[in-house]
Amino acid sequence: MTVQPNGVEVPVGTDDTIMAALNKNGYTYLLGCRRGGCGICKVQVESGEIEHNRPVAESALSAEERAEGICLGCRAVPQGDVTISLCQSALRVTNPLLHPRSA
């Protein structure tokens, strides 16, 4: 998975959500309920495919947003290579030991 605008590449496990992959690799992004109900973790899918692996509330992600390629990072599982853009905040390093040059 490539995260824009920085071009950071993050490996994603088979069933990892976008948020899980970021967290496993020492990054974080906006995180709220973790249940697909608040919509804080929205990301734009620039290329590739995702699948929401659990229910997502219509109030958190509308049909129009889905059609525009927006997904919830806490529920979206990449289906192969994807490029995403973060919608409301920047990617942050949570584990400087994994990213010593970013700290």
C-alpha positions as CSV (number, residue, x, y, z in Angstrom):
1,M,0.0,0.0,0.0
2,T,1.3,3.5,-0.9
3,V,0.2,6.4,1.2
4,Q,0.1,9.8,-0.4
5,P,1.1,12.6,-0.4
6,N,4.4,11.3,1.1
7,G,4.7,8.1,-1.0
8,V,5.2,6.0,2.1
9,E,5.0,2.3,1.3
10,V,3.4,0.1,3.9
11,P,3.2,-3.7,3.7
12,V,-0.3,-5.1,4.2
13,G,-1.1,-8.6,5.5
14,T,-3.8,-10.7,3.9
15,D,-6.7,-9.7,6.1
16,D,-5.3,-6.4,7.4
17,T,-7.4,-3.3,7.3
18,I,-5.7,-0.1,6.1
19,M,-5.5,1.1,9.8
20,A,-4.2,-2.2,11.0
21,A,-1.4,-2.2,8.4
22,L,-0.5,1.4,9.4
23,N,-0.4,0.5,13.1
24,K,1.7,-2.7,12.6
25,N,4.3,-0.7,10.7
26,G,4.6,2.1,13.2
27,Y,2.3,4.7,11.8
28,T,-1.0,6.2,12.8
29,Y,-3.8,8.3,11.3
30,L,-7.1,9.6,12.7
31,L,-8.8,6.9,14.7
32,G,-12.2,6.9,16.4
33,C,-14.6,4.1,17.2
34,R,-12.8,1.4,15.2
35,R,-16.3,-0.1,14.4
36,G,-17.2,1.7,11.1
37,G,-19.6,4.0,12.8
38,C,-17.9,7.4,13.2
39,G,-16.2,8.1,9.8
40,I,-13.2,9.8,11.3
41,C,-10.7,7.5,9.5
42,K,-11.8,8.2,5.9
43,V,-9.3,7.7,3.2
44,Q,-9.4,8.2,-0.6
45,V,-8.5,5.2,-2.7
46,E,-6.5,6.6,-5.6
47,S,-5.9,3.3,-7.3
48,G,-6.5,-0.4,-6.6
49,E,-9.4,-2.1,-4.8
50,I,-10.6,-2.4,-1.2
51,E,-13.3,-4.4,0.5
52,H,-15.0,-3.4,3.7
53,N,-14.7,-6.5,5.8
54,R,-17.4,-5.7,8.3
55,P,-20.5,-3.5,8.3
56,V,-20.1,0.3,7.8
57,A,-22.8,2.7,9.0
58,E,-24.4,4.7,6.2
59,S,-24.1,7.8,8.5
60,A,-20.3,7.3,8.5
61,L,-19.9,6.6,4.8
62,S,-22.5,7.5,2.3
63,A,-23.2,5.8,-1.0
64,E,-21.9,9.0,-2.8
65,E,-18.6,8.8,-0.9
66,R,-18.2,5.1,-1.7
67,A,-18.8,5.9,-5.4
68,E,-16.1,8.6,-5.2
69,G,-13.6,6.0,-3.8
70,I,-13.7,7.0,-0.2
71,C,-13.5,4.3,2.4
72,L,-13.1,3.8,6.1
73,G,-9.5,2.9,7.1
74,C,-10.7,0.9,10.1
75,R,-12.8,-1.4,7.9
76,A,-11.2,-1.3,4.4
77,V,-9.1,-4.3,3.5
78,P,-6.9,-3.7,0.4
79,Q,-7.3,-6.3,-2.4
80,G,-3.8,-6.2,-3.8
81,D,-1.8,-3.1,-4.4
82,V,-3.5,0.1,-3.5
83,T,-2.7,3.8,-3.3
84,I,-4.5,5.9,-0.8
85,S,-4.6,9.6,0.2
86,L,-5.4,10.6,3.8
87,C,-8.5,12.9,3.9
88,Q,-8.3,14.8,7.1
89,S,-4.9,14.6,8.7
90,A,-1.3,13.6,8.0
91,L,0.4,10.2,8.6
92,R,2.3,10.2,11.9
93,V,5.1,8.0,13.1
94,T,4.2,6.2,16.3
95,N,7.2,4.0,16.6
96,P,10.5,5.9,15.9
97,L,12.4,2.6,16.2
98,L,10.8,1.4,13.0
99,H,11.4,4.8,11.3
100,P,14.6,6.4,12.7
101,R,14.9,8.9,9.9
102,S,11.4,10.1,10.4
103,A,11.7,10.8,14.1
